[in-house]
Amino acid sequence: DLMSFWLSLSMKLFTKDTSEVMYLVNSFIDKLNQKDIKSAVSMLSYLDGNDIVPLPAELVKRQCNALANAQGVKYTVDRLVFNEEKDNIVKVNILLFEKKPGDTRPNSISLYLKPIRKDNRWYLTTVDNITDSNNMGGTKIQN
């Protein structure tokens, strides 16, 4: 029936979207794990009104410095949440150092990305206060 057809179609689109976003996220993570911070940051964009634009040079420099200062020993995807075309979150875990048994020091920090689909193409965008009208990292998704 028609309902089954649309449900099947939407699941295929969702699966395609998920795999496209995971490919971008995994490429980003792989570059970070290879210590290729510049290449990883070059994959990031931001939402300027309704336009997706590359990060300006000053923001590229800031992002590169922040990631270089973190000097993570391992980067992994902690969580991926799809809500709508412009409201999705990827939580990246940055392991700062390996812990020995009994070590109670925190050893990780998180980095958030916002995958956004524009004109049938997915982009990894930064969570920023420019597009964040609700002071929640630009998302309605709850942690």
C-alpha positions as CSV (number, residue, x, y, z in Angstrom):
1,D,0.0,0.0,0.0
2,L,0.9,3.7,-0.3
3,M,1.8,4.0,3.4
4,S,4.3,1.1,3.3
5,F,5.8,2.6,0.1
6,W,6.4,6.0,1.8
7,L,7.7,4.4,5.0
8,S,10.1,2.3,3.0
9,L,11.2,5.3,0.9
10,S,11.8,7.4,4.0
11,M,13.8,4.6,5.7
12,K,16.0,4.3,2.6
13,L,16.5,8.1,2.6
14,F,17.3,8.0,6.4
15,T,19.7,5.1,5.9
16,K,21.4,7.0,3.0
17,D,21.6,10.2,5.1
18,T,23.0,8.3,8.1
19,S,25.7,6.6,5.9
20,E,26.6,9.9,4.3
21,V,26.9,11.6,7.7
22,M,28.9,8.7,9.2
23,Y,31.3,8.8,6.2
24,L,31.9,12.5,6.9
25,V,32.3,12.0,10.6
26,N,34.6,9.0,10.2
27,S,36.8,10.9,7.7
28,F,37.0,13.8,10.2
29,I,37.8,11.4,13.1
30,D,40.4,9.5,11.0
31,K,42.2,12.8,10.1
32,L,42.3,13.7,13.8
33,N,43.6,10.3,14.8
34,Q,46.3,10.7,12.2
35,K,47.2,14.1,13.7
36,D,46.2,15.8,10.5
37,I,44.3,18.6,12.2
38,K,44.4,21.1,9.3
39,S,42.7,18.6,7.0
40,A,40.1,17.7,9.6
41,V,39.3,21.4,10.2
42,S,39.1,22.0,6.5
43,M,36.1,19.7,6.4
44,L,34.1,22.0,8.7
45,S,31.7,24.7,7.7
46,Y,29.2,26.9,9.5
47,L,25.6,28.0,8.9
48,D,25.4,31.7,8.0
49,G,21.7,32.4,7.8
50,N,20.6,29.9,5.3
51,D,24.0,29.4,3.6
52,I,26.6,26.9,4.4
53,V,30.0,28.6,4.2
54,P,33.6,27.5,4.9
55,L,35.1,28.6,8.1
56,P,36.7,32.0,7.9
57,A,40.5,31.9,8.3
58,E,40.4,33.3,11.8
59,L,38.0,30.5,12.9
60,V,40.1,27.9,11.1
61,K,43.1,29.1,13.1
62,R,41.2,29.0,16.4
63,Q,39.8,25.5,15.7
64,C,43.2,24.2,14.7
65,N,44.8,25.7,17.9
66,A,42.1,24.3,20.1
67,L,42.5,20.8,18.7
68,A,46.3,21.0,18.8
69,N,46.2,22.2,22.4
70,A,43.9,19.3,23.3
71,Q,46.5,16.8,21.8
72,G,44.1,13.9,22.0
73,V,45.5,10.5,21.9
74,K,42.3,9.0,20.5
75,Y,39.2,10.5,18.9
76,T,35.9,8.5,18.8
77,V,32.3,9.2,18.0
78,D,30.4,9.1,21.3
79,R,26.9,9.8,19.9
80,L,25.1,10.7,16.7
81,V,21.5,12.1,17.0
82,F,19.3,12.9,13.9
83,N,16.4,15.3,14.5
84,E,15.9,17.2,11.3
85,E,17.8,18.7,8.4
86,K,19.4,21.4,10.5
87,D,19.2,19.9,14.0
88,N,21.6,17.0,14.4
89,I,24.4,16.5,16.7
90,V,27.6,14.4,16.7
91,K,29.4,14.2,20.0
92,V,33.1,13.4,19.5
93,N,35.0,12.1,22.5
94,I,38.6,13.2,22.8
95,L,40.7,11.0,25.0
96,L,43.5,13.2,26.4
97,F,45.6,10.4,28.0
98,E,45.4,6.8,28.9
99,K,44.5,6.1,32.5
100,K,46.2,3.6,34.8
101,P,44.0,1.6,37.2
102,G,43.0,3.7,40.2
103,D,43.6,7.1,38.4
104,T,40.6,9.2,39.1
105,R,41.6,12.2,37.0
106,P,39.2,13.1,34.1
107,N,40.9,12.2,30.9
108,S,38.5,13.2,28.1
109,I,36.7,16.2,26.7
110,S,33.9,16.4,24.1
111,L,33.6,18.2,20.8
112,Y,30.2,18.8,19.2
113,L,29.5,19.0,15.4
114,K,26.2,19.7,13.7
115,P,25.7,17.8,10.5
116,I,23.4,19.9,8.2
117,R,21.8,18.9,4.9
118,K,21.5,21.7,2.3
119,D,20.6,21.1,-1.3
120,N,20.8,17.3,-0.8
121,R,24.3,17.5,0.4
122,W,25.6,17.0,4.0
123,Y,28.0,19.3,5.7
124,L,29.8,19.1,9.1
125,T,29.2,22.4,10.8
126,T,30.5,23.8,14.0
127,V,28.3,24.4,17.0
128,D,28.5,28.1,17.5
129,N,26.8,31.0,19.1
130,I,26.1,32.8,15.8
131,T,23.4,30.3,14.8
132,D,22.4,29.4,18.3
133,S,19.2,31.4,18.9
134,N,18.1,29.2,21.9
135,N,21.5,29.1,23.7
136,M,21.6,25.3,23.4
137,G,24.5,24.9,20.9
138,G,22.1,25.5,18.1
139,T,20.0,22.4,18.9
140,K,16.8,21.3,20.6
141,I,18.4,17.9,21.3
142,Q,18.9,17.3,25.0
143,N,22.1,15.8,26.3
